[in-house]
């Protein structure tokens, strides 16, 4: 394509479209039809320029022109409660379901690594000696010690807010840094696994593993699942940088990035539930079996939400991305 000739041939159409857009609320019927026709032609021109002669200045002008025209033709989209309901009943569970091939293996490997770390810490005196002095470890693991009092050290409401903030930040880091080939995600995940494994190992060596699991499981099942989902999604986003598949790398990253952003919002809600359980159920006076049962039921509810609603929505083509009408025009990709 000779870009100069192409621009000369179509500049008048672009200028006319721009003029119509400046007063699109006062157009006659014929002018409105003309605006739609010029919008369609400009979208075609944008695809041609992107695929054959991607000049940044022309591409930028046409991108803005097409976006303005699309808004004028289709009308601006206003978020509503219906959008929120659709997100939580279709978009978010479908996105979690679609990423299961990443977060399920991430969860399994993390659990195995946690068990190995816990065994290593619990069975080797020299390892525990590097963690702290014997009196410090006894203070941490004794009845009423740091591990046990942690859950009741603050008022329940403020503790729930603190827990939710910390966990939401960890999940957001996994999703935000996934595009960096997933390497920061592995570090965040390892830190969580290490802390959990050390805690289990220390409490196990003190003969109080049952107490520790009774405090961990009520909220930890859902909390860890949310972290694993975030980590798996971040790793998938990192892999998209390496292998975008049949899509262009830019398109693939845009689609997966938008899905990951939605995932962050959904996981914030999930972590809000786990934070409430951690603040109000974990330190409560309920029997251990009752607290664990609540945690198991909450976890099963989330898995059912993903594997029932999410599977159904994914089967209907839902991906967790924004609606097609709200996406930028995409250039065709050569086969």
C-alpha positions as CSV (number, residue, x, y, z in Angstrom):
1,X,0.0,0.0,0.0
2,X,1.2,3.5,-0.9
3,X,0.2,5.3,2.3
4,X,0.4,8.8,0.8
5,X,-1.9,7.9,-2.0
6,X,-4.3,6.1,0.4
7,X,-4.5,9.1,2.7
8,X,-5.0,11.5,-0.2
9,X,-7.8,9.3,-1.5
10,X,-9.7,9.1,1.8
11,X,-8.8,12.2,3.8
12,X,-12.0,14.0,2.6
13,X,-14.1,11.2,4.0
14,X,-12.3,11.3,7.3
15,X,-12.7,15.1,7.5
16,X,-16.4,14.8,6.6
17,X,-16.9,12.1,9.3
18,X,-15.2,14.4,11.9
19,X,-17.4,17.3,10.9
20,X,-20.5,15.2,11.3
21,X,-19.4,13.9,14.7
22,X,-18.9,17.4,16.0
23,X,-22.7,18.0,15.6
24,X,-24.0,14.5,15.6
25,X,-26.9,15.4,17.9
26,X,-28.3,17.9,15.2
27,X,-28.1,15.7,12.1
28,X,-30.8,15.2,9.6
29,X,-31.9,11.7,8.6
30,X,-29.7,11.7,5.5
31,X,-26.7,13.0,7.5
32,X,-27.2,10.3,10.1
33,X,-27.1,7.6,7.4
34,X,-24.0,9.3,6.0
35,X,-22.3,9.2,9.4
36,X,-23.0,5.4,9.7
37,X,-21.7,4.8,6.2
38,X,-18.5,6.8,6.8
39,X,-18.0,5.1,10.2
40,X,-18.0,1.7,8.5
41,X,-15.6,2.9,5.9
42,X,-13.3,4.4,8.4
43,X,-13.2,1.2,10.4
44,X,-12.3,-0.6,7.2
45,X,-9.6,1.9,6.5
46,X,-8.2,1.5,10.0
47,X,-7.9,-2.3,9.6
48,X,-6.2,-1.8,6.2
49,X,-3.6,0.7,7.6
50,X,-2.9,-1.5,10.6
51,X,-2.3,-4.6,8.5
52,X,-0.5,-3.1,5.5
53,X,1.1,0.2,6.5
54,X,1.0,0.8,10.3
55,X,1.9,4.4,10.4
56,X,1.5,5.6,14.0
57,X,0.1,9.0,13.2
58,X,-2.6,7.8,10.8
59,X,-3.4,4.8,13.0
60,X,-3.9,7.1,16.0
61,X,-6.1,9.5,14.1
62,X,-8.3,6.7,12.7
63,X,-8.5,4.9,16.0
64,X,-9.9,8.0,17.7
65,X,-12.2,8.8,14.8
66,X,-13.6,5.2,14.8
67,X,-14.0,5.2,18.5
68,X,-15.9,8.5,18.5
69,X,-18.1,7.3,15.6
70,X,-18.9,4.0,17.3
71,X,-20.0,5.9,20.4
72,X,-22.2,8.2,18.3
73,X,-23.7,5.3,16.4
74,X,-24.3,2.8,19.2
75,X,-24.7,5.3,22.1
76,X,-22.5,5.5,25.2
77,X,-22.8,2.5,27.5
78,X,-23.7,3.3,31.1
79,X,-23.0,0.8,33.8
80,X,-26.0,-0.5,35.7
81,X,-27.0,-3.0,38.3
82,X,-27.8,-5.4,35.4
83,X,-24.2,-5.2,34.3
84,X,-23.0,-6.0,37.9
85,X,-25.4,-8.9,38.1
86,X,-24.3,-10.3,34.7
87,X,-20.6,-10.0,35.8
88,X,-21.2,-12.0,39.0
89,X,-23.5,-14.6,37.5
90,X,-21.7,-15.1,34.2
91,X,-18.5,-13.1,33.5
92,X,-16.5,-13.7,36.7
93,X,-17.4,-17.4,37.2
94,X,-16.8,-18.1,33.5
95,X,-13.3,-16.4,33.7
96,X,-12.4,-18.5,36.7
97,X,-13.7,-21.7,35.0
98,X,-11.7,-20.9,31.8
99,X,-8.5,-20.5,33.8
100,X,-8.9,-23.7,35.8
101,X,-6.2,-25.4,33.7
102,X,-3.8,-22.9,35.3
103,X,-5.0,-22.4,38.9
104,X,-5.8,-26.0,39.7
105,X,-2.3,-27.2,38.9
106,X,-1.0,-24.1,40.7
107,X,-3.0,-25.1,43.8
108,X,-1.9,-28.7,43.7
109,X,1.8,-27.9,43.4
110,X,1.5,-25.2,46.1
111,X,-0.1,-27.7,48.5
112,X,2.6,-30.2,47.8
113,X,5.3,-27.6,48.4
114,X,3.6,-26.5,51.6
115,X,3.6,-30.0,52.9
116,X,7.3,-30.5,52.1
117,X,8.2,-27.2,53.8
118,X,6.1,-28.1,56.9
119,X,7.7,-31.6,57.1
120,X,11.2,-30.1,56.7
121,X,10.6,-27.5,59.5
122,X,8.7,-29.9,61.8
123,X,11.3,-32.7,61.7
124,X,14.6,-30.8,61.7
125,X,15.7,-29.0,64.8
126,X,18.4,-27.2,62.9
127,X,15.9,-25.7,60.5
128,X,13.7,-24.4,63.4
129,X,16.9,-22.9,65.0
130,X,17.4,-20.7,62.0
131,X,13.8,-19.4,62.3
132,X,14.1,-18.3,65.9
133,X,15.5,-19.0,69.4
134,X,13.7,-21.8,71.3
135,X,12.0,-19.4,73.7
136,X,10.8,-17.3,70.7
137,X,9.3,-20.4,69.1
138,X,7.7,-21.5,72.3
139,X,6.1,-18.1,72.6
140,X,4.7,-18.4,69.1
141,X,3.3,-21.9,69.4
142,X,2.2,-22.1,73.1
143,X,-1.6,-22.0,74.0
144,X,-2.6,-18.4,73.6
145,X,0.7,-17.6,71.8
146,X,1.2,-15.5,68.7
147,X,-0.2,-18.0,66.2
148,X,-3.4,-18.5,68.3
149,X,-4.0,-14.9,69.5
150,X,-3.5,-13.4,66.0
151,X,-7.1,-14.1,65.1
152,X,-8.5,-12.3,68.1
153,X,-5.9,-9.5,68.6
154,X,-8.2,-6.8,67.1
155,X,-11.9,-6.0,66.9
156,X,-13.6,-8.3,64.4
157,X,-14.7,-5.6,62.0
158,X,-11.3,-3.9,61.8
159,X,-9.5,-7.2,61.6
160,X,-11.7,-8.3,58.7
161,X,-10.9,-5.1,56.9
162,X,-7.2,-5.6,57.5
163,X,-7.2,-9.2,56.3
164,X,-9.3,-8.3,53.2
165,X,-6.9,-5.5,52.3
166,X,-3.8,-7.7,52.6
167,X,-5.2,-10.6,50.7
168,X,-6.7,-8.4,48.0
169,X,-3.3,-6.7,47.5
170,X,-1.6,-10.1,47.2
171,X,-4.2,-11.2,44.6
172,X,-3.9,-7.9,42.7
173,X,-0.1,-8.2,42.6
174,X,-0.4,-11.7,41.0
175,X,-2.8,-10.4,38.4
176,X,-1.1,-7.1,37.7
177,X,2.4,-8.5,37.4
178,X,1.4,-11.5,35.3
179,X,2.4,-9.7,32.1
180,X,6.0,-9.7,33.3
181,X,6.3,-13.4,32.2
182,X,4.7,-14.4,35.5
183,X,8.0,-14.2,37.4
184,X,6.7,-11.9,40.2
185,X,3.7,-14.1,40.5
186,X,5.9,-17.1,41.4
187,X,7.6,-15.0,44.1
188,X,4.3,-13.8,45.7
189,X,3.0,-17.4,45.6
190,X,6.2,-18.8,47.1
191,X,6.1,-16.3,50.0
192,X,2.5,-17.4,50.8
193,X,3.5,-21.1,50.6
194,X,6.6,-20.5,52.7
195,X,4.7,-18.7,55.5
196,X,2.0,-21.4,55.6
197,X,4.5,-24.2,55.6
198,X,6.6,-22.7,58.4
199,X,3.5,-22.1,60.5
200,X,2.3,-25.7,60.0
201,X,5.8,-27.1,60.7
202,X,6.3,-25.1,63.9
203,X,2.9,-25.9,65.3
204,X,3.3,-29.5,64.4
205,X,6.6,-29.7,66.1
206,X,5.0,-28.3,69.3
207,X,2.2,-31.0,69.1
208,X,-0.5,-28.4,68.4
209,X,-1.1,-29.0,64.7
210,X,-4.8,-29.8,65.3
211,X,-5.2,-26.4,66.9
212,X,-3.5,-24.6,64.1
213,X,-5.6,-26.4,61.4
214,X,-8.7,-25.6,63.4
215,X,-7.8,-21.9,63.2
216,X,-6.6,-22.1,59.5
217,X,-9.2,-24.2,57.7
218,X,-12.4,-22.2,58.4
219,X,-11.2,-19.2,56.3
220,X,-8.1,-20.6,54.7
221,X,-9.8,-22.9,52.2
222,X,-11.5,-20.1,50.4
223,X,-8.7,-17.6,51.0
224,X,-6.1,-19.9,49.5
225,X,-8.3,-20.8,46.6
226,X,-8.7,-17.1,45.7
227,X,-4.9,-16.7,45.9
228,X,-4.4,-19.8,43.7
229,X,-6.9,-18.4,41.2
230,X,-5.1,-15.1,41.1
231,X,-1.7,-16.7,40.7
232,X,-2.9,-19.1,38.0
233,X,-4.5,-16.2,36.1
234,X,-1.4,-14.2,36.4
235,X,0.7,-17.1,35.1
236,X,-1.6,-17.5,32.2
237,X,-1.3,-13.8,31.3
238,X,2.5,-14.2,31.5
239,X,2.3,-17.2,29.1
240,X,0.2,-15.1,26.7
241,X,3.2,-12.8,26.3
242,X,5.3,-15.8,25.2
243,X,2.6,-17.6,23.2
244,X,-0.4,-15.5,22.1
245,X,-1.7,-18.3,19.9
246,X,-3.6,-17.4,16.7
247,X,-4.2,-13.8,18.0
248,X,-1.8,-11.0,17.6
249,X,0.2,-10.5,20.8
250,X,-1.4,-7.1,21.3
251,X,-4.9,-8.4,20.9
252,X,-4.2,-11.4,23.1
253,X,-2.8,-9.3,25.9
254,X,-5.7,-6.8,25.7
255,X,-8.3,-9.6,25.9
256,X,-6.5,-11.5,28.7
257,X,-5.6,-8.3,30.5
258,X,-9.3,-7.1,30.6
259,X,-10.3,-10.6,31.8
260,X,-7.7,-10.4,34.6
261,X,-8.9,-7.0,35.6
262,X,-12.4,-8.3,36.0
263,X,-11.0,-11.3,37.9
264,X,-9.4,-8.9,40.4
265,X,-12.8,-7.3,41.1
266,X,-14.5,-10.7,41.5
267,X,-11.7,-12.1,43.7
268,X,-11.9,-8.9,45.9
269,X,-15.5,-10.0,46.7
270,X,-14.4,-13.6,47.3
271,X,-11.7,-12.4,49.7
272,X,-14.2,-10.2,51.5
273,X,-16.2,-13.3,52.3
274,X,-13.0,-15.2,53.5
275,X,-12.0,-12.1,55.6
276,X,-15.4,-12.1,57.3
277,X,-15.1,-15.8,58.1
278,X,-11.6,-15.2,59.5
279,X,-12.7,-12.3,61.6
280,X,-16.0,-13.6,62.9
281,X,-15.9,-17.5,62.7
282,X,-12.2,-18.4,63.2
283,X,-11.9,-16.8,66.7
284,X,-15.4,-17.6,67.7
285,X,-16.4,-19.9,70.6
286,X,-17.9,-22.5,68.2
287,X,-16.5,-26.0,68.4
288,X,-13.6,-26.7,66.1
289,X,-15.7,-29.1,63.9
290,X,-18.4,-26.5,63.5
291,X,-15.9,-23.8,62.4
292,X,-14.2,-26.2,59.9
293,X,-17.6,-27.2,58.6
294,X,-18.5,-23.6,57.9
295,X,-15.2,-23.2,56.0
296,X,-15.8,-26.4,54.0
297,X,-19.3,-25.3,53.1
298,X,-18.1,-21.8,52.0
299,X,-15.4,-23.5,49.8
300,X,-17.9,-25.9,48.3
301,X,-20.3,-23.1,47.5
302,X,-17.5,-21.2,45.6
303,X,-16.4,-24.3,43.7
304,X,-20.1,-25.0,42.8
305,X,-20.4,-21.4,41.7
306,X,-17.4,-21.8,39.4
307,X,-18.1,-25.3,38.1
308,X,-21.9,-24.9,37.6
309,X,-22.5,-21.2,36.7
310,X,-19.0,-20.7,35.3
311,X,-19.1,-23.8,33.1
312,X,-22.6,-23.0,31.8
313,X,-21.6,-19.4,31.0
314,X,-18.3,-20.5,29.4
315,X,-20.3,-22.9,27.3
316,X,-22.4,-20.0,26.0
317,X,-19.3,-18.2,24.9
318,X,-18.7,-16.0,28.0
319,X,-15.0,-15.2,28.6
320,X,-15.0,-12.6,31.3
321,X,-14.0,-10.0,28.7
322,X,-16.1,-6.8,28.2
323,X,-18.9,-6.9,25.7
324,X,-17.9,-7.1,22.0
325,X,-19.6,-3.7,21.3
326,X,-17.4,-2.0,23.9
327,X,-14.1,-3.3,22.5
328,X,-11.7,-1.4,20.2
329,X,-11.7,-2.4,16.6
330,X,-9.2,-5.1,15.8
331,X,-7.1,-5.5,12.8
332,X,-7.4,-8.8,10.9
333,X,-4.7,-11.3,11.5
334,X,-3.2,-13.1,8.6
335,X,-3.6,-16.9,8.7
